[in-house]
Amino acid sequence: MRYLRFVIICFIVFVSFQKVSSQAWFDGKSRAWADTLMKVMTLDEKIGQLFMVPVFPDKDQKHYDKIVDLVKTYNIGGVIYFKSGPVKQALMTNMLQSYSRIPLFVSLDAEWGLIMRMDSTMQFPLQMTLGAIQDKSLIYEMGQSMAHQCKRMGIHISFSPVADINNNPKNPIINLRSFGDSKTEVTERAYQYMKGLQDGGMIAVLKHFPGHGDTHTDSHKDLPVLDFDRKRLDSLELYPFRELIKRGATGVMVAHLFVPELDKTKNTATTLSRSVVTDLLKNELGFKGLVFTDALNMKGVAKFNKPGEVDLKALLAGNDVLVYTEDVPKAVELIRNAILVDSTLSLAELEEHTRKILMAKYYAGLNSYSPVDLTNLHNDLFKAEDIWINRKLAENAVTLVRNNDEILPLQNLDTLRIACVSLGMRTEYDFWKSLGEYVVADTFSIDKSANKLYYDSMQNLLSSYNLVILSISQTNRYNYNSFSFPEEAVNFINTLPTKQKTILVLFSSPYSLSVLTNPLSFQSIVMAYEPLSTLQEFAAQGIAGGIGFKGKLPVNVTSLFERGFGLETKPIRLKYTCPEEIGLTALSLASVDTLIANAIEEKMFPGCQVWVSYKDKVIFNKSYGYLTYDQTEPVTNEHLYDIASLTKIMASAPALMKMYDDNKLTPETQVSDLLKETQGTNVGQLKMGDIMSHQAGLKAWIPFFKAYVKTEPLREKYFTKTPDSIHQIHVADSMYASIGLIDSVYHRIYNSDISNKKTYLYSDMGMYLVPKIIQESYHQSLDEFLKTKYYSKLGLTKMLYHPLDKYPIALIAPTENDTSFRKQVIRGYVHDQGAALIGGMSGHAGLFANASSVGVMMNLYLNGGSYGGAEILKRETVTQFTSCYNCPTNRRGLIFDKPMFGHDQGKRITSPLSFGHSGFTGTYAWADPKTEIVYVFLSNRVYPDAENKKIQDAGIRTKILEIFTNKIKEAEANK
């Protein structure tokens, strides 16, 4: 008979395949399905549906066996998961469901996502952080993302959102789990969260009824008292629940609170009070959904009630689902006796609860249960669209609460000597990394255990800086009044701004603002709420001006920091975002990954960086492959490449544009006017405009190095392994050239033959002159000039000559295995032999950079010479240099390359306004004022052989640009 009933139940469950998650909570179909099941269910099976037992997938086999027994023997209705990982939990869910005759409810505390209970999953912000967001629709989007992730894991119930109003800053358990201290703001945000979950097919459970926000006790440890009259309860604690029930809440969790106004019975938690659960929640407020107890092992009820007995009391109070039952056999026995022996519970009442649970299972789609598919599980839990939503939450939450002298966003970067000091965070973390995309800063990390002597020495060290950015992470989210730090640390925090101009960044509770003894002493204060990587990134972007601050404080802290307060700023620099912001998807750009993967497979280059911005937003910044073909060093966005001829537009162009701005140069200016030593030479008579557009008649290339290595005696004369008074030019590792070679190289350039044909012939020769021209005009070396006039102003730390002077060799991509000249793999030294002979710093080669730095420079040009809130070049100067100089006979601009002539205008990838350059080592940069797209590609295709021309033959660099251009056009057309 038992087997026959099992077969009938399975038939009812598995023939009902219609998806119902979008239908009403109670409808004819769900009731019919529930009633059909109940006709063949025993009393014990009906009782079993009430229980939701805890499952710990990380525990041992004994725990597994216990849960399986509860499923098989007691027909429990659901499980609530605790500490685990996605695969382990999915496997356990599939196993437990396979033993259950009626599919189990699977639930999770997922207030800030699966990560609350499950490792290796996405973490969303805490609700207090979400309380700072003004665009509440983003919270709805988050709810939908969470629903998708829960459903993917086979979870049907999320015990969220928290609808408590945190009007007690010292609340030991709610605090940052609440949206704030305003009943209306909490209600509206909880609604968006709830609706997002429910529209995504989840059962959302509001908690903790009737309101846990103004308590001084943690109900996990004892029974909190909420001693307010009914008028206060109605106007505040109950307000969110009342409003959200009206708007269709599917579930409510009842808290373990003692509320004398609602039930004076001594030591009776609201969970066990019929006056609260049935009379107030169900009857007065009209709630028809599922009523869940808070965990029945918590001291708020367990302190005064035994396992099993507490379950019966909770059921008698009116709860539907008994969460975290500690003794199921005892609870079943007591409930059965209450019906059959004591008559304290009627069968009709039990069946009402059971039917509601079964109808809810139908609503959740359990009438058509299928196991969790482990295929691609991790990737499905980190979908690009969910990542994008999570980023939007962080961007809109960070809050600026002080901005003296409008110091933020930071401007005049070249005047700032910045120290970034972290307290309570890792040495290497996302805040520093993101800030490093914009500014040059020295970083210091202070351990929480540091003593007063250490803080004093740090104070002295910081005195040499004119701006300190102090970031603090509060590790204990409930210890609001001490930053969780010892007295020495708190003193340091409060003393620092009295001695140094300080920007304070708090990855902590907004209540921590009350700890600041003199908040007005800080130049600026950024409230970033918690140390999530996304919040760290956008706090940095807000400080630097990649985004504008929009958040508002969700709670009242002090008279200076009241709820709703938050200063707003405007962006002045590039924003680092993801493709989804402009309507692209990871799938739409998969062809880029495929193209590059194939290129690496074909050994066109071992690895590369690709960087794309659109309308001042960096939408793609990705590295591929390795630095070499042995695949031991993966390429990162921080690696520096020898950018070869991109040096022309990253160094020579800005240098000569500055001269143009300063009226020191025009296209008609002769070389001899700028460089006296060229007077009377072949080069001296040439016009700068002709040189910059490659129509001066100069030779394309002169193999200077060959003259000095023709024989071994010559090599020994000009090169040594160690430096001495004569050999001081560092051309490669353990290789120094005679200093006299610099004059020799220039002598050959000055006196080289000049063609009478003033037609286009690409030549490096003219750009060799730029360092000397700058030295003579400004009395500065080219590298110092560029650093002063451009790179420091733009915050570019990874664009420089002689990279080994600043960075370890591991951060620099190698170029050619030079077997004829330097007889070694070139790494950290300029690949171009001629540039090497003049000291590694030329106008045509020698610059090293990562893609981000190149991209910033290209955006400077795209924006007409302005960036970071300042005009660095005149717009007309940029236009002059980036326009075609001698059309139609020569497509080139002044130094900049331009699109090829003769292409069908309708098929051309970029507009005639576009400009850029390519580099011999496998680099490319292009900007288009019409489309507002900037594209950078850096590789070391010359490793290990400079004769590898596959990248040119395949046209990979322009094919990638074509993909981005077309996809962005499609995205714009679909808006």
RAQUI-V334718 format. One line per field, one symbol per residue. ss: DSSP state (H for helix, E for strand, - for the rest). burial: + if it has 16 or more other ideal C-beta (glycine too) atoms within 10 Angstrom, else -. A space follows every 50 residues. Layout:
BEGIN
ss->???
burial->???
END
This chain:
BEGIN
ss->-HHHHHHHHHHHHH-------------HHHHHHHHHHHH---HHHHHH-- EEEEE-----HHHHHHHHHHHHHH---EEEE--EEHHHHHHHHHHHHHH- ----EEEE-----HHH-EE-------HHHH------HHHHHHHHHHHHHH HH----EE---E------------HHH-----HHHHHHHHHHHHHHHHH- --EEEEEEE--------------EE----HHHHHH---HHHHHHHH---- EEEE--EE-----------HHH-HHHHHHHHHHH-----EEEE-----HH HH------HHHHHHHHH---EEE----HHHHHHHHHHHHH------HHHH HHHHHHHHHHHHH--HHH--------HHHH---HHHHHHHHHHHHHH-EE EEEHHH------HHH--EEEEEE------HHHHHH-----EEEEEE---- -HHHHHHHHHHH----EEEEEEE-------------HHHHHHHHHHHHH- -EEEEEE--HHHHHH---HHH--EEEE-----HHHHHHHHHHHH------ ----------------E-------EE--HHHH-------HHHHHHHHHHH H-----EEEEEEEE--EEEEEEEEEE-------E-----EEE---HHHHH HHHHHHHHHHH--------EHHHH-HHH--------EHHHHH-------- ---HHHHH---HHHHHHHEE------EEEEEE--EEEE-HHHHHHHHHHH --------------HHHHHHHHHHHHHH---HHHHHHHHHHHHH----EE --HHH---HHHE----EE-----EE-------HHHHH----------EE- HHHHHHHHHHHH---EE--EE---HHHHHHHH---E---E------E--- --------------EEEEE---EEEEEE----EEEEEEE----------H HHHH-HHHHHHHHHHHHHHHHHH--
burial->-------++--++--+---++---++--++--++-++--++-+-++++++ +++++-+------+--++-++--+++++++++-+-+--+++++--++--+ ++++++++++++++++++--++-++++++++++--+-+++++++++++++ +++++++++++++++++++-+++++++++++++-++++++++++++++-+ +++++++++++++++-+++---++-+-+----+--++++++++++---++ +++++++++--++----+++++++++++++++--+-+-++++++++++-+ ++-++-++-+++++++++++++++++++-+++-+++-++-----+----+ +-+++++++++++++++-+--+--------+-++-+++++++++++++++ +++----++++-+--+-++++++++---++++-++++++++-++++---+ ----+--+---+--+-++++++++--++++--+++--+++-+++-++--+ ++++++++++++++++--+-++++++++++++++++++++++++++++++ +++++++---+-+--++-+-++++++++++++-++--++--+---+--++ ---+++++++++++-+++++++++++++----+-+-+-++++++++++++ +++++++++++---+-+-+++++++--+--++++-+++++++++++++-- -+-++--++--------+++------+-++++--++++--++--++-+++ -+-+---+----++++++++++++--++---++-+++-++++++++++++ ++++--+---++++++-+--++-+++++++++++++++++++++++++++ ++++++++++++++++++---+++--++-+++-+++---++++++++++- --------++-++++++++++++++++++-++++++++++++++-+-+-- +----+++-++-+++-++--+----
END
